[in-house]
Structures are given as C-alpha cells and as structure tokens.
C-alpha cells in the first residue's frame, strides 16, 4: 500500500531541505517513544522536527493500517458513506487522508490535536489535496471533546497507548457520545494494544454498540494469551523512508489491531475472520478463523471443497470468508 499521490508529494516538499542526520535522529527518538509507550507528559510530536520525523518514518505505515481498517468497516457496512468526520488525536492528518480516500464524498472534518506543530503541518498538507471542509482544533484527547460536534464517523488511532488506563474509560464514553453512526479505534498490533482494544470492546458492547469488524460476534474474545488478535499490512518504503530508518528492505509490515463499532447492526450476517496468514500447500489451504458461532478454529480445505476452497485460496490475513462451521 502507498500514500495518495497528493499526500506523497506534500510530504516530499516538506522534507526536501531537512538534513538527513537530523531527521534520522528525530525518527529514532520518536520510534523509541512509541515502542516504549512513554507517558511522561510530553507530546510525541511536540515540535516541527518530531512531526517531520513522523512524516518520514511513521506516516506510511500508520496510513496503511488505518486505510486497511476502513476497508473492513466498509465491507461490513457497504451503505455507510460518512459526510462528517471527527478525528481525535489527529497528528498531521493521517486519518483525514485515509477517510477521504475511502469516501471521496466526505464533506466536513474536525481534527482535534494538542500539538500546534502537528496541527500546522496537517493544515499545510490538507491544503494540497483534501476537498472536505476541515477545522483543526487545539485540545487534549481526554479533555477537548466538548467543543466538537457529533460526526458520522469518529476515529481514534494510535492514541490509547499514550494515555493512562484511568483516562481511557472516560475518553471512550465521550467518543461514543460524539458518534453519530460509527466509531473506529486503531492501536498497535501488540499484546498490550490488543488488550486495550478488548477493554474498549467490552465498554462499547455494554453501551449497546454493534460490532462491525474485526469481531464476527459480541461474545468474549476466544483468544487467550500468549496469542493475541492483530493484523498486518505491507507498506512500500520510499528512499527517504528507508534512509530515515536506516533500513535496507524496500518495504515493512505494519502490525495493527482495530475495532469498528456502530449504532446500527451490520448490513449482513457476519462472516468468519482470518486471524493469521493462510498456510497453503499442494491442493490445500489451512485457515485460522474467528467464527460467528463464537468459536476459534483452524479449518483445512482441499479441492474437494469446491468453491469454498477457491475462496480460501484468495483470502489473506484479516479478510472475511463465509464458511460452514462444521
């Protein structure tokens, strides 16, 4: 997956005269903060160079994870086409670009972000390719929702790992109150990210939300540690992306976990979700599935399974498949 052309060009223009050594050091610092889930009262993107480091090193992967999550949301609710977006903890607008790409009819977006540097960068980039009316509001994710109007789609991506657990419950309540139709939460695809999503899942289902994706049911998650639910999206690295991360490989795999919940039930019956890369062999494929009957199972299909086998050969990690539970 690659960034939209207008966004890619905007990022290239922003980073054009930034010294590589400075960018590389800032990218290393930013990456360390994300991986350590640092909560020291400082913003991850507190200044312009940190924002530039994000654009070079993290934007492509974060965009890919969000865009993949939106694809699964759209599959579960084909008639959903949001006209308004509220994105909390917006950074420089990653979600805005992904939503505008998924639904070009988006009319208005409210972006809530505490970092002045990130807001300024987001406005600069959006001016080059976002048609929707976009308002950038200063505000802490845990405190600043009072000025934001409800929206068809509310999003919170790669934010919960920056918050103390006590703040998350109140934030999720505020997000759901602001959700006109659908709420999407995306987190890093780590065991701790999955556990945070499980907590959000439990809170939203208790509030009456309908789960759209990835879960095919509302029962407790059948996975148990050390296993955990997560997905992956392969991201093409630009030359600058590779240089900023001291990387040689022209791609990276972004692991993520997400939850899409709606005020309306899914438009169609749930299908099983593929929870790991399919294992293929001569005339067979084995899928790890989370199924609508609330069970977790591995299913091996062969050519004798006909069209179901052919469908299984086409699915990838994170896709859905309609398959007999027997």
Buried (B, 14 or more C-beta within 10 A) or exposed (E): BEBBEBBBBBBEEBBEEBEEEEBBBBBBBBBEBBEEBEEEEEBBBBBBBBBBBBBBBBBBBBBBBBBBBBBBBBBBBEEBBBBBBBBBBBBBBBBBBBBBBBBEEBEBBBBBBBBBBBBBBBBBBBEEBBEBEBEBBEBBBBEBBEEBEEBBBBBBBBBBBBBEEEBBEEBBBBBBEBBBBBBBBBBBBBBEBBBBBBBBBEBBBEEEBBBBBBBBBEEEBBBEEEBBBBBBBEBEBBEBBBBBBEEEEEEBEBBBBBBBBBBEEBEEEBBBBBBBEBEEEEEBBBBBBBBBEBEBBEBEBBEEBEEBBEBBEEBEBBBBBEBEEE
